């Protein structure tokens, strides 16, 4: 018989390989999202945008930007807390990439199908708050400190409607497993967006934009007021880590929203085992495009408007959505 220790080692080795594979795929998947941001923004502002990198259409612009950042000097301010300053971008990056562990690309293609999958995703995503606060406080810069405090207030405000929007889906699906939520939508025949959670989807999407500090919720950065907020003192690879974490967050949040509300890897008439990754990638692309579109369309909100939207509107509406969903679940 195989020793128990050997079985445990094989399990953790296989899990590590799965996580590394998913991470590699996601990092590669960031390139089209970054290029899409550049090209879509350029077209919406009637300018050319990236054009020469890699030949016509500028397809190699994200890789050229990455190479440029790697060549820049890694500076640490004299007044900074060096250890905390250096750790902050990596914590933010790891907390974002860890979300992909529980995202199902097909019924069998998932790094770890946890019974508490969506709970794990919400818990691990909250670590990004620590990364932003660490960056703002440790930089020794007042603009960075204000940006970090703004980020904390914003994330606290929008974490609540984000979680409450997910509760409606969990009640309707009857499970916290990400695969289970997708299978519940496939069994119902329509995604939850159509089958009763359109309000939850809107709340989740708006709260996700605020969690990612995307326009119109980009007050923690606010270059016209705070230079670049908690990013002001960062340069070189550490700035790149923040930059990549933002776009990894776009992909991760879009994948989670697709799983919760759009049926995930499922689509009418298609074999989920074969076409699941393609279907999920298409849904992620649509939501990522919507996030980019909003960034180049809406102006930045004021701090009071941001807090009012969360506390006076999104949270009460999400509570009503939970009550209505629970009532329908009991009745039907």
MARZA-57524 format. One record per residue: residue number from 0; y, z, x negated of N, C-alpha, C in turn. Coordinates in nm, 2 decimals, padded with zeros to 4 digits, m for minus. Atoms other than C-alpha are relative to their C-alpha. Layout:
! residues N
NUM,Y,Z,X,Y,Z,X,Y,Z,X
...
//
This chain:
! residues 332
0,m00.12,00.00,m00.08,00.00,00.00,00.00,00.13,00.00,m00.09
1,m00.13,00.01,00.08,00.36,m00.07,m00.11,00.07,00.14,00.01
2,m00.07,m00.13,00.00,00.54,00.26,m00.21,00.13,m00.01,00.09
3,m00.11,00.00,m00.09,00.81,00.37,00.03,00.13,m00.02,m00.08
4,m00.12,00.02,00.08,01.07,00.37,m00.25,00.02,m00.15,m00.03
5,m00.01,00.15,00.03,00.99,00.00,m00.33,00.05,m00.07,00.13
6,m00.04,00.06,m00.12,01.04,m00.08,00.04,00.15,00.02,00.02
7,m00.14,m00.03,m00.01,01.38,00.09,00.04,00.08,m00.08,m00.09
8,m00.08,00.08,00.09,01.49,m00.09,m00.27,00.00,m00.14,00.04
9,00.00,00.13,m00.05,01.38,m00.42,m00.13,00.10,m00.02,00.12
10,m00.09,00.01,m00.11,01.57,m00.35,00.19,00.15,m00.01,m00.04
11,m00.14,00.00,00.04,01.89,m00.26,00.02,00.04,m00.12,m00.09
12,m00.03,00.12,00.08,01.86,m00.55,m00.22,00.02,m00.12,00.09
13,m00.01,00.11,m00.10,01.81,m00.79,00.07,00.14,00.01,00.07
14,m00.13,m00.02,m00.07,02.11,m00.64,00.25,00.12,m00.04,m00.09
15,m00.11,00.03,00.09,02.33,m00.67,m00.06,00.01,m00.15,m00.02
16,00.00,00.15,00.01,02.23,m01.04,m00.10,00.06,m00.06,00.12
17,m00.06,00.05,m00.12,02.32,m01.10,00.26,00.15,00.02,00.00
18,m00.15,m00.03,00.00,02.66,m00.93,00.22,00.07,m00.09,m00.10
19,m00.06,00.09,00.10,02.73,m01.13,m00.10,00.01,m00.14,00.05
20,00.00,00.14,m00.05,02.63,m01.46,00.07,00.11,m00.01,00.11
21,m00.10,00.01,m00.11,02.85,m01.39,00.38,00.14,00.01,m00.06
22,m00.13,00.00,00.07,03.14,m01.29,00.15,00.04,m00.13,m00.06
23,m00.03,00.13,00.07,03.11,m01.61,m00.05,00.04,m00.11,00.10
24,m00.03,00.10,m00.10,03.10,m01.82,00.26,00.14,00.02,00.06
25,m00.12,m00.03,m00.06,03.40,m01.64,00.41,00.12,m00.03,m00.10
26,m00.11,00.03,00.10,03.61,m01.67,00.09,00.02,m00.15,m00.01
27,m00.02,00.14,00.00,03.54,m02.04,00.09,00.06,m00.05,00.13
28,m00.06,00.04,m00.12,03.63,m02.06,00.45,00.15,00.03,00.02
29,m00.15,m00.03,m00.01,03.98,m01.92,00.38,00.08,m00.12,m00.04
30,m00.08,00.12,00.05,04.08,m02.25,00.21,00.05,m00.08,00.11
31,m00.05,00.09,m00.11,04.10,m02.46,00.53,00.11,00.08,00.08
32,m00.10,m00.08,m00.07,04.29,m02.17,00.70,00.13,00.00,m00.07
33,m00.13,00.00,00.08,04.55,m02.14,00.42,00.06,m00.14,00.00
34,m00.06,00.13,m00.01,04.59,m02.52,00.41,00.05,m00.03,00.14
35,m00.05,00.02,m00.14,04.62,m02.53,00.79,00.13,00.07,00.02
36,m00.13,m00.07,m00.01,04.90,m02.27,00.77,00.11,m00.08,m00.06
37,m00.11,00.07,00.07,05.09,m02.48,00.52,00.03,m00.13,00.07
38,m00.02,00.13,m00.06,05.04,m02.81,00.70,00.05,00.01,00.14
39,m00.05,m00.02,m00.14,05.09,m02.69,01.06,00.14,00.05,00.00
40,m00.13,m00.04,00.01,05.40,m02.50,00.96,00.10,m00.11,m00.05
41,m00.08,00.11,00.04,05.53,m02.81,00.78,00.03,m00.09,00.11
42,m00.02,00.09,m00.11,05.48,m03.03,01.08,00.09,00.06,00.11
43,m00.08,m00.06,m00.10,05.64,m02.78,01.32,00.14,00.01,m00.04
44,m00.14,00.00,00.05,05.95,m02.77,01.10,00.04,m00.14,m00.05
45,m00.03,00.14,00.03,05.95,m03.15,01.05,00.03,m00.02,m00.15
46,m00.01,00.02,00.15,05.89,m03.14,00.67,m00.14,m00.05,m00.04
47,00.13,00.06,00.05,05.62,m03.29,00.45,m00.10,00.10,m00.02
48,00.10,m00.10,00.04,05.45,m02.98,00.32,m00.08,m00.04,m00.12
49,00.08,00.03,00.11,05.18,m02.99,00.06,m00.05,m00.15,00.01
50,00.04,00.15,m00.01,05.11,m03.36,m00.03,m00.06,m00.05,m00.12
51,00.05,00.06,00.13,05.03,m03.42,m00.40,m00.12,00.07,m00.06
52,00.10,m00.08,00.07,04.79,m03.14,m00.50,m00.14,m00.06,00.04
53,00.13,00.05,m00.03,04.44,m03.30,m00.52,00.01,m00.14,00.05
54,m00.01,00.13,m00.05,04.57,m03.64,m00.42,00.08,00.01,00.13
55,m00.08,00.00,m00.13,04.72,m03.74,m00.08,m00.05,00.11,00.09
56,00.02,m00.10,m00.10,04.74,m03.48,00.20,00.00,00.14,m00.06
57,m00.01,m00.13,00.06,04.75,m03.19,m00.06,m00.11,00.09,00.03
58,00.11,m00.09,m00.04,04.40,m03.06,00.02,m00.03,00.11,m00.11
59,00.03,m00.09,00.11,04.39,m02.88,m00.32,00.11,00.11,m00.02
60,m00.11,m00.09,00.01,04.71,m02.68,m00.26,m00.04,00.15,00.00
61,00.04,m00.15,00.00,04.54,m02.34,m00.18,m00.06,00.03,m00.14
62,00.06,m00.03,00.13,04.34,m02.37,m00.51,00.10,00.00,m00.11
63,m00.11,00.01,00.10,04.65,m02.47,m00.70,00.08,00.13,00.01
64,m00.07,m00.13,m00.01,04.83,m02.16,m00.56,m00.08,00.11,m00.06
65,00.08,m00.10,00.06,04.54,m01.94,m00.66,00.00,00.00,m00.15
66,00.00,00.01,00.14,04.54,m02.07,m01.01,00.14,00.04,m00.05
67,m00.14,m00.04,00.04,04.92,m02.02,m01.03,00.01,00.16,00.00
68,m00.01,m00.15,m00.01,04.89,m01.65,m00.92,m00.08,00.06,m00.11
69,00.08,m00.05,00.10,04.61,m01.59,m01.17,00.07,00.00,m00.14
70,m00.07,00.02,00.12,04.84,m01.71,m01.45,00.12,00.09,m00.01
71,m00.12,m00.09,00.00,05.13,m01.47,m01.35,m00.04,00.13,m00.06
72,00.01,m00.13,00.07,05.18,m01.15,m01.54,m00.02,00.11,00.11
73,00.03,m00.12,m00.09,05.04,m00.83,m01.37,00.09,00.11,m00.04
74,m00.10,m00.11,00.03,05.33,m00.59,m01.37,m00.02,00.12,00.09
75,00.01,m00.13,m00.07,05.33,m00.22,m01.28,00.13,00.07,m00.02
76,m00.13,m00.06,00.02,05.67,m00.06,m01.21,m00.01,00.14,m00.08
77,00.00,m00.12,00.08,05.76,00.23,m01.44,m00.01,00.13,00.09
78,00.00,m00.12,m00.09,05.81,00.47,m01.14,m00.12,00.00,00.09
79,00.12,00.01,m00.09,05.48,00.37,m00.97,m00.11,00.10,m00.04
80,00.13,m00.07,00.03,05.17,00.58,m00.94,m00.10,m00.10,m00.03
81,00.08,00.11,00.05,04.96,00.35,m01.15,m00.14,m00.02,00.07
82,00.14,00.01,m00.05,04.61,00.43,m01.02,00.00,m00.03,00.15
83,m00.01,00.03,m00.14,04.71,00.43,m00.65,00.05,m00.14,00.02
84,m00.06,00.13,m00.01,04.92,00.12,m00.70,m00.10,m00.11,m00.03
85,00.10,00.10,00.04,04.63,m00.07,m00.86,m00.11,m00.01,00.10
86,00.12,00.00,m00.10,04.37,00.04,m00.60,00.04,m00.06,00.13
87,m00.04,00.03,m00.13,04.57,m00.04,m00.29,m00.04,m00.14,00.05
88,00.03,00.13,m00.05,04.52,m00.42,m00.27,m00.16,m00.02,00.01
89,00.15,00.01,00.00,04.14,m00.39,m00.35,m00.06,00.07,00.13
90,00.04,m00.08,m00.12,04.10,m00.13,m00.07,00.02,m00.09,00.13
91,m00.03,00.09,m00.11,04.27,m00.37,00.17,m00.09,m00.12,00.01
92,00.09,00.11,00.00,04.06,m00.66,00.07,m00.14,00.03,00.04
93,00.13,m00.05,m00.03,03.73,m00.47,00.08,m00.02,00.03,00.15
94,00.01,m00.04,m00.14,03.80,m00.33,00.43,00.00,m00.12,00.09
95,00.00,00.12,m00.08,03.87,m00.68,00.56,m00.13,m00.07,m00.01
96,00.12,00.07,00.02,03.57,m00.84,00.40,m00.12,00.07,00.07
97,00.11,m00.08,m00.06,03.34,m00.56,00.53,m00.02,m00.03,00.15
98,00.01,00.03,m00.14,03.41,m00.68,00.89,m00.10,m00.11,00.02
99,00.09,00.11,m00.01,03.20,m00.99,00.82,m00.15,00.04,00.00
100,00.14,m00.04,00.00,02.89,m00.78,00.78,m00.07,00.00,00.14
101,00.06,m00.02,m00.14,02.84,m00.73,01.16,00.04,m00.12,00.09
102,m00.03,00.11,m00.09,02.97,m01.07,01.28,m00.13,m00.10,00.00
103,00.12,00.09,m00.01,02.67,m01.28,01.41,00.04,m00.15,00.01
104,m00.03,00.14,00.00,02.68,m01.65,01.32,m00.11,m00.07,00.09
105,00.11,00.05,m00.09,02.35,m01.71,01.52,m00.08,00.13,00.03
106,00.08,m00.12,m00.04,02.09,m01.48,01.68,m00.07,00.07,m00.13
107,00.07,m00.05,00.12,01.92,m01.44,01.33,00.09,00.00,m00.12
108,m00.08,00.01,00.12,02.21,m01.51,01.09,00.11,00.10,00.01
109,m00.10,m00.11,00.00,02.39,m01.18,01.05,m00.04,00.09,m00.11
110,00.03,m00.09,00.12,02.41,m00.95,00.75,m00.06,00.13,00.05
111,00.06,m00.13,m00.05,02.34,m00.63,00.95,00.03,00.01,00.15
112,m00.02,m00.01,m00.15,02.28,m00.62,01.33,m00.01,00.15,00.03
113,m00.01,m00.15,m00.03,02.39,m00.26,01.39,00.01,00.02,00.15
114,m00.01,m00.04,m00.14,02.34,m00.09,01.72,00.15,00.03,00.04
115,m00.14,m00.04,m00.02,02.70,00.03,01.68,00.09,m00.10,m00.07
116,m00.07,00.11,00.07,02.83,m00.31,01.55,00.15,00.00,00.02
117,m00.15,00.01,m00.03,03.17,m00.32,01.72,00.07,00.13,m00.04
118,m00.05,m00.13,00.05,03.22,00.05,01.65,00.03,00.00,m00.15
119,m00.01,00.01,00.15,03.16,m00.02,01.28,00.12,m00.09,m00.03
120,m00.11,00.09,00.03,03.41,m00.31,01.29,00.13,00.07,00.02
121,m00.12,m00.07,m00.03,03.68,m00.10,01.45,00.03,00.11,m00.10
122,m00.02,m00.11,00.10,03.62,00.19,01.21,00.04,m00.05,m00.14
123,m00.03,00.05,00.14,03.62,m00.01,00.89,00.13,m00.07,m00.01
124,m00.13,00.07,00.01,03.93,m00.21,00.99,00.11,00.10,m00.01
125,m00.11,m00.10,00.01,04.13,00.11,01.01,00.03,00.04,m00.14
126,m00.03,m00.03,00.14,04.09,00.15,00.63,00.11,m00.08,m00.05
127,m00.11,00.08,00.05,04.34,m00.13,00.59,00.13,00.08,00.01
128,m00.13,m00.08,m00.01,04.61,00.12,00.70,00.02,00.08,m00.12
129,m00.01,m00.08,00.12,04.53,00.33,00.40,00.05,m00.09,m00.12
130,m00.04,00.09,00.11,04.57,00.03,00.17,00.15,m00.03,00.01
131,m00.14,00.03,m00.01,04.91,m00.06,00.31,00.09,00.12,m00.03
132,m00.08,m00.12,00.03,05.04,00.30,00.30,m00.01,00.03,m00.15
133,00.01,m00.02,00.14,04.91,00.34,m00.06,00.09,m00.10,m00.08
134,m00.09,00.10,00.07,05.09,00.02,m00.16,00.15,00.03,00.01
135,m00.14,m00.04,m00.02,05.42,00.13,00.00,00.04,00.12,m00.07
136,m00.04,m00.12,00.06,05.42,00.48,m00.13,m00.01,00.00,m00.15
137,00.02,m00.01,00.14,05.29,00.42,m00.48,00.09,m00.09,m00.08
138,m00.08,00.09,00.07,05.53,00.14,m00.57,00.13,00.06,m00.06
139,m00.12,m00.06,00.05,05.82,00.37,m00.63,00.13,m00.08,00.04
140,m00.11,00.08,m00.05,06.05,00.14,m00.43,00.03,00.04,00.14
141,m00.04,m00.04,m00.14,06.24,00.24,m00.12,m00.03,m00.10,00.10
142,00.03,00.11,m00.09,06.20,m00.10,00.04,m00.15,00.00,00.03
143,00.15,m00.01,m00.02,05.82,m00.07,m00.01,m00.04,00.12,00.08
144,00.03,m00.13,m00.07,05.82,00.29,00.12,00.03,m00.02,00.15
145,m00.04,00.03,m00.14,06.00,00.18,00.44,m00.10,m00.09,00.06
146,00.10,00.09,m00.05,05.76,m00.11,00.48,m00.13,00.07,00.03
147,00.12,m00.07,m00.02,05.46,00.12,00.44,00.01,00.09,00.13
148,m00.02,m00.08,m00.11,05.60,00.36,00.70,00.00,m00.08,00.13
149,00.00,00.09,m00.12,05.67,00.08,00.94,m00.14,m00.05,00.04
150,00.13,00.04,m00.03,05.32,m00.04,00.90,m00.09,00.11,00.06
151,00.08,m00.11,m00.06,05.17,00.30,00.97,00.04,00.02,00.15
152,m00.04,m00.02,m00.14,05.38,00.34,01.29,m00.05,m00.12,00.09
153,00.05,00.12,m00.08,05.28,m00.02,01.40,m00.15,00.01,00.02
154,00.15,00.00,m00.01,04.91,00.02,01.33,m00.04,00.11,00.10
155,00.04,m00.10,m00.09,04.89,00.35,01.51,00.03,m00.04,00.14
156,m00.04,00.04,m00.13,05.07,00.20,01.81,m00.10,m00.10,00.06
157,00.08,00.11,m00.05,04.85,m00.11,01.84,m00.15,00.02,m00.02
158,00.14,m00.03,00.01,04.52,00.05,01.74,m00.06,00.04,00.13
159,00.04,m00.05,m00.13,04.50,00.21,02.08,m00.03,m00.11,00.10
160,00.03,00.11,m00.10,04.53,m00.11,02.30,m00.12,m00.08,m00.06
161,00.11,00.08,00.06,04.29,m00.29,02.05,m00.13,00.06,00.04
162,00.13,m00.06,m00.03,04.02,m00.03,02.10,m00.03,00.00,00.15
163,00.02,00.00,m00.15,04.08,00.00,02.48,m00.04,m00.14,00.05
164,00.04,00.13,m00.04,04.05,m00.38,02.51,m00.15,m00.02,m00.02
165,00.14,00.01,00.04,03.71,m00.36,02.34,m00.09,00.08,00.10
166,00.08,m00.08,m00.09,03.59,m00.09,02.57,m00.03,m00.07,00.13
167,00.03,00.08,m00.12,03.62,m00.32,02.87,m00.12,m00.10,m00.02
168,00.11,00.09,00.03,03.39,m00.57,02.70,m00.13,00.08,m00.02
169,00.12,m00.08,00.02,03.14,m00.29,02.60,m00.05,00.05,00.13
170,00.04,m00.04,m00.13,03.13,m00.17,02.96,m00.07,m00.11,00.07
171,00.06,00.12,m00.07,03.06,m00.52,03.09,m00.13,m00.04,m00.06
172,00.12,00.04,00.07,02.80,m00.60,02.82,m00.11,00.11,00.00
173,00.10,m00.11,00.00,02.63,m00.26,02.83,m00.05,00.03,m00.14
174,00.05,m00.02,00.13,02.59,m00.25,02.45,00.12,m00.01,m00.10
175,m00.10,00.01,00.11,02.79,m00.20,02.12,m00.05,m00.10,m00.10
176,00.05,00.10,00.10,02.57,m00.45,01.93,00.08,m00.13,00.02
177,m00.07,00.13,m00.01,02.76,m00.77,01.85,m00.09,m00.11,00.05
178,00.10,00.10,m00.05,02.45,m00.98,01.90,m00.03,00.03,00.15
179,00.02,m00.04,m00.14,02.39,m00.79,02.23,00.11,m00.05,00.09
180,m00.12,00.04,m00.08,02.75,m00.87,02.35,m00.01,m00.15,00.02
181,00.01,00.14,m00.02,02.70,m01.24,02.28,m00.12,m00.04,00.09
182,00.11,00.04,m00.09,02.36,m01.25,02.45,00.03,00.04,00.14
183,m00.04,m00.03,m00.13,02.51,m01.08,02.75,00.08,m00.11,00.06
184,m00.08,00.11,m00.05,02.76,m01.36,02.78,m00.09,m00.12,00.03
185,00.09,00.11,m00.02,02.49,m01.62,02.74,m00.09,00.02,00.12
186,00.08,m00.03,m00.12,02.28,m01.45,03.01,00.08,m00.02,00.12
187,m00.09,00.01,m00.11,02.58,m01.44,03.24,00.04,m00.15,00.03
188,m00.03,00.14,m00.02,02.64,m01.81,03.19,00.14,m00.04,m00.04
189,m00.14,00.02,00.04,03.01,m01.78,03.10,00.05,00.10,m00.09
190,m00.06,m00.11,00.09,03.21,m01.60,02.83,00.08,00.10,00.08
191,m00.08,m00.11,m00.07,03.38,m01.28,02.92,00.14,m00.04,00.02
192,m00.13,00.05,m00.02,03.71,m01.46,02.89,00.02,m00.05,00.14
193,00.00,00.06,m00.13,03.62,m01.64,03.21,m00.06,00.10,00.10
194,00.08,m00.08,m00.09,03.39,m01.37,03.35,00.06,00.14,00.02
195,m00.06,m00.12,m00.03,03.64,m01.09,03.39,00.09,00.07,m00.10
196,m00.08,m00.07,00.11,03.81,m01.00,03.06,00.11,m00.08,m00.06
197,m00.11,00.08,00.05,04.10,m01.24,03.04,00.12,00.10,m00.04
198,m00.10,m00.10,00.03,04.34,m00.94,03.04,m00.03,00.07,m00.13
199,00.04,m00.06,00.12,04.14,m00.77,02.77,00.01,m00.09,m00.12
200,m00.02,00.09,00.11,04.15,m01.08,02.56,00.14,m00.01,m00.04
201,m00.15,00.01,00.03,04.53,m01.11,02.58,00.04,00.12,m00.08
202,m00.04,m00.13,00.07,04.57,m00.74,02.48,m00.06,00.00,m00.14
203,00.07,m00.01,00.13,04.31,m00.77,02.20,00.07,m00.10,m00.10
204,m00.06,00.10,00.09,04.48,m01.09,02.06,00.14,00.05,m00.04
205,m00.13,m00.05,00.04,04.83,m00.94,02.07,m00.01,00.12,m00.10
206,00.01,m00.12,00.09,04.72,m00.61,01.91,m00.05,m00.05,m00.13
207,00.05,00.05,00.13,04.53,m00.81,01.64,00.11,m00.06,m00.08
208,m00.12,00.05,00.08,04.85,m00.99,01.55,00.08,00.11,m00.06
209,m00.08,m00.11,00.05,05.03,m00.66,01.52,m00.08,00.07,m00.12
210,00.08,m00.06,00.10,04.74,m00.52,01.31,00.01,m00.08,m00.13
211,00.00,00.09,00.12,04.76,m00.82,01.07,00.14,m00.02,m00.05
212,m00.14,00.01,00.04,05.14,m00.79,01.05,00.05,m00.15,00.00
213,m00.03,00.14,m00.02,05.17,m01.15,01.17,00.12,m00.01,00.09
214,m00.11,00.03,m00.09,05.49,m01.29,01.33,m00.05,m00.01,00.14
215,m00.13,m00.07,00.01,05.64,m01.17,01.56,m00.01,00.15,m00.03
216,00.02,m00.15,00.03,05.50,m00.83,01.45,00.01,00.02,m00.15
217,00.00,m00.01,00.15,05.58,m00.87,01.07,00.11,00.09,m00.05
218,m00.11,m00.09,00.04,05.83,m00.58,01.05,m00.03,00.07,m00.13
219,00.02,m00.07,00.13,05.65,m00.41,00.76,00.03,m00.08,m00.12
220,m00.04,00.09,00.11,05.73,m00.71,00.54,00.15,m00.04,00.01
221,m00.14,00.03,m00.03,06.05,m00.84,00.70,00.09,m00.04,m00.12
222,m00.06,00.03,00.12,06.18,m01.03,00.40,00.16,00.00,00.01
223,m00.15,00.00,m00.01,06.54,m01.05,00.54,00.05,00.14,00.00
224,m00.04,m00.14,00.00,06.55,m00.67,00.56,m00.05,00.08,m00.11
225,00.07,m00.09,00.09,06.30,m00.52,00.32,m00.04,m00.08,m00.13
226,00.04,00.09,00.11,06.27,m00.81,00.06,m00.14,m00.05,00.03
227,00.14,00.03,m00.04,05.89,m00.81,00.11,m00.07,00.12,00.04
228,00.06,m00.12,m00.04,05.83,m00.46,00.22,m00.10,00.06,m00.10
229,00.09,m00.06,00.09,05.52,m00.30,00.07,m00.06,m00.09,m00.11
230,00.04,00.10,00.10,05.45,m00.62,m00.13,00.11,m00.02,m00.11
231,m00.12,00.03,00.09,05.79,m00.61,m00.31,m00.03,00.00,m00.15
232,00.03,m00.02,00.15,05.66,m00.48,m00.65,m00.12,m00.07,m00.05
233,00.13,00.06,00.05,05.33,m00.67,m00.66,00.02,m00.14,m00.05
234,00.00,00.14,00.05,05.27,m00.98,m00.86,m00.14,m00.04,m00.05
235,00.12,00.05,00.06,04.99,m01.19,m01.01,m00.12,00.02,00.10
236,00.12,00.00,m00.08,04.64,m01.13,m00.89,00.00,00.11,00.11
237,m00.01,m00.10,m00.10,04.72,m00.81,m00.70,00.07,m00.05,00.13
238,m00.07,00.06,m00.12,04.97,m01.00,m00.48,m00.10,m00.10,00.07
239,00.09,00.09,m00.05,04.70,m01.26,m00.44,m00.11,00.07,00.09
240,00.09,m00.08,m00.08,04.46,m00.99,m00.31,00.05,00.03,00.14
241,m00.07,m00.02,m00.13,04.71,m00.90,m00.04,00.00,m00.13,00.08
242,m00.01,00.13,m00.06,04.76,m01.27,00.04,m00.14,m00.04,00.06
243,00.14,00.03,m00.05,04.38,m01.33,00.07,m00.05,00.09,00.11
244,00.04,m00.09,m00.10,04.33,m01.02,00.27,00.06,m00.03,00.14
245,m00.07,00.04,m00.12,04.58,m01.15,00.53,m00.08,m00.11,00.07
246,00.07,00.12,m00.06,04.40,m01.48,00.58,m00.15,00.04,00.03
247,00.13,m00.05,m00.03,04.06,m01.31,00.56,00.00,00.08,00.13
248,m00.02,m00.07,m00.13,04.19,m01.09,00.84,00.01,m00.09,00.12
249,m00.01,00.10,m00.11,04.28,m01.39,01.05,m00.14,m00.05,00.04
250,00.13,00.05,m00.03,03.93,m01.53,01.01,m00.09,00.11,00.07
251,00.09,m00.11,m00.06,03.76,m01.19,01.08,00.04,00.03,00.14
252,m00.04,m00.03,m00.13,03.97,m01.11,01.38,m00.03,m00.11,00.10
253,00.04,00.12,m00.08,03.92,m01.46,01.52,m00.14,00.00,00.03
254,00.14,m00.01,m00.02,03.55,m01.42,01.47,m00.04,00.11,00.10
255,00.03,m00.11,m00.09,03.54,m01.08,01.64,00.04,m00.03,00.14
256,m00.04,00.04,m00.13,03.75,m01.21,01.93,m00.09,m00.11,00.06
257,00.09,00.10,m00.05,03.53,m01.51,01.96,m00.14,00.06,00.05
258,00.13,m00.06,m00.04,03.22,m01.29,01.97,00.01,00.09,00.13
259,m00.02,m00.09,m00.11,03.37,m01.04,02.22,00.03,m00.08,00.13
260,m00.06,00.06,m00.12,03.54,m01.28,02.46,m00.04,m00.15,00.02
261,00.03,00.15,m00.01,03.44,m01.65,02.39,m00.14,m00.04,m00.01
262,00.14,00.03,00.00,03.07,m01.62,02.38,m00.06,m00.02,m00.14
263,00.06,00.00,00.14,03.03,m01.61,02.00,m00.06,m00.13,m00.04
264,00.07,00.12,00.05,02.77,m01.85,01.87,m00.06,m00.08,00.12
265,00.06,00.07,m00.11,02.66,m01.95,02.22,00.09,m00.10,00.06
266,m00.07,00.11,m00.07,02.76,m02.27,02.40,m00.10,m00.07,00.09
267,00.08,00.06,m00.11,02.63,m02.44,02.71,m00.09,m00.12,m00.06
268,00.09,00.11,00.04,02.32,m02.66,02.63,m00.03,m00.02,m00.14
269,00.02,00.01,00.15,02.32,m02.60,02.25,m00.09,00.11,m00.04
270,00.09,m00.09,00.06,02.05,m02.43,02.06,00.08,00.10,m00.10
271,m00.08,m00.10,00.08,02.22,m02.11,01.92,m00.05,00.01,m00.14
272,00.06,m00.02,00.14,01.98,m02.09,01.62,00.05,m00.11,m00.09
273,m00.04,00.12,00.08,02.08,m02.44,01.50,00.15,m00.02,00.00
274,m00.14,00.03,m00.01,02.43,m02.49,01.62,00.09,00.12,00.01
275,m00.08,m00.12,m00.01,02.55,m02.13,01.64,00.11,00.01,m00.10
276,m00.11,m00.01,00.10,02.74,m02.12,01.31,00.11,m00.11,00.02
277,m00.10,00.10,m00.03,02.92,m02.45,01.40,00.08,00.03,00.12
278,m00.07,m00.04,m00.12,03.01,m02.33,01.75,00.10,00.12,m00.03
279,m00.09,m00.11,00.03,03.15,m02.00,01.61,00.11,m00.04,m00.09
280,m00.10,00.05,00.09,03.34,m02.18,01.34,00.11,m00.08,00.08
281,m00.09,00.08,m00.08,03.50,m02.41,01.60,00.09,00.10,00.08
282,m00.08,m00.10,m00.08,03.61,m02.11,01.82,00.09,00.08,m00.09
283,m00.08,m00.07,00.10,03.74,m01.93,01.51,00.12,m00.09,m00.04
284,m00.11,00.09,00.03,03.94,m02.24,01.42,00.11,m00.01,00.11
285,m00.10,00.01,m00.12,04.10,m02.26,01.77,00.09,00.13,00.00
286,m00.08,m00.12,00.00,04.21,m01.89,01.75,00.09,00.01,m00.12
287,m00.08,00.00,00.12,04.33,m01.92,01.39,00.12,m00.10,00.02
288,m00.11,00.10,m00.03,04.54,m02.23,01.50,00.10,00.07,00.09
289,m00.10,m00.07,m00.09,04.69,m02.02,01.78,00.08,00.10,m00.07
290,m00.08,m00.10,00.08,04.79,m01.74,01.54,00.10,m00.07,m00.09
291,m00.10,00.08,00.08,04.95,m02.00,01.31,00.11,m00.05,00.08
292,m00.10,00.05,m00.09,05.13,m02.16,01.60,00.10,00.10,00.04
293,m00.09,m00.11,m00.04,05.27,m01.83,01.72,00.09,00.04,m00.12
294,m00.08,m00.04,00.11,05.39,m01.75,01.37,00.12,m00.09,m00.02
295,m00.11,00.10,00.02,05.60,m02.07,01.35,00.08,m00.02,00.12
296,m00.07,00.03,m00.13,05.73,m02.04,01.71,00.08,00.12,00.04
297,m00.07,m00.12,m00.06,05.83,m01.68,01.79,00.08,00.07,m00.11
298,m00.08,m00.08,00.10,06.11,m01.48,01.62,m00.05,00.14,m00.01
299,00.05,m00.14,00.03,06.05,m01.13,01.48,00.06,00.09,00.11
300,m00.04,m00.10,m00.10,06.07,m00.85,01.73,00.08,00.12,m00.07
301,m00.06,m00.12,00.05,06.29,m00.54,01.68,m00.11,00.12,00.01
302,00.10,m00.11,00.00,06.11,m00.21,01.61,m00.01,00.07,00.14
303,00.01,m00.06,m00.13,06.20,m00.07,01.95,m00.08,m00.09,00.10
304,00.07,00.09,m00.08,06.07,m00.38,02.12,m00.15,00.01,m00.03
305,00.14,00.00,00.04,05.75,m00.36,01.93,m00.07,00.13,00.05
306,00.06,m00.13,m00.05,05.68,00.01,02.02,00.00,00.00,00.15
307,00.00,00.00,m00.14,05.78,m00.05,02.38,m00.11,m00.09,00.06
308,00.11,00.09,m00.05,05.53,m00.34,02.42,m00.13,00.07,m00.01
309,00.13,m00.07,00.01,05.25,m00.12,02.29,m00.01,00.11,00.09
310,00.01,m00.12,m00.08,05.32,00.21,02.46,00.02,m00.01,00.15
311,m00.03,00.01,m00.14,05.47,00.10,02.79,m00.07,m00.11,00.07
312,00.06,00.12,m00.07,05.28,m00.22,02.86,m00.15,m00.01,m00.04
313,00.14,00.04,00.04,04.96,m00.29,02.66,m00.09,00.12,00.03
314,00.09,m00.11,m00.02,04.81,00.06,02.67,m00.02,00.03,00.15
315,00.02,m00.02,m00.14,04.87,00.12,03.05,m00.09,m00.11,00.06
316,00.08,00.11,m00.06,04.74,m00.23,03.13,m00.15,00.00,m00.04
317,00.14,m00.01,00.05,04.43,m00.18,02.91,m00.07,00.11,00.07
318,00.07,m00.11,m00.07,04.35,00.15,03.09,m00.03,m00.05,00.14
319,00.03,00.06,m00.14,04.38,m00.03,03.43,m00.12,m00.10,m00.01
320,00.11,00.09,00.02,04.15,m00.30,03.29,m00.14,00.07,m00.02
321,00.12,m00.08,00.02,03.89,m00.04,03.19,m00.05,00.05,00.14
322,00.03,m00.06,m00.13,03.90,00.12,03.54,m00.06,m00.11,00.09
323,00.05,00.11,m00.08,03.86,m00.22,03.71,m00.14,m00.05,m00.04
324,00.13,00.04,00.06,03.58,m00.32,03.48,m00.11,00.09,00.04
325,00.10,m00.11,m00.03,03.39,00.01,03.53,m00.03,m00.01,00.15
326,00.02,00.01,m00.14,03.44,m00.02,03.91,m00.09,m00.12,00.04
327,00.09,00.11,m00.03,03.29,m00.37,03.92,m00.14,00.01,m00.06
328,00.13,m00.02,00.06,03.01,m00.27,03.69,m00.09,00.09,00.09
329,00.07,m00.09,m00.08,02.91,00.01,03.92,m00.04,m00.06,00.13
330,00.02,00.06,m00.13,02.94,m00.19,04.24,m00.10,m00.12,m00.01
331,00.08,00.12,00.01,02.77,m00.51,04.12,m00.11,00.02,m00.10
//
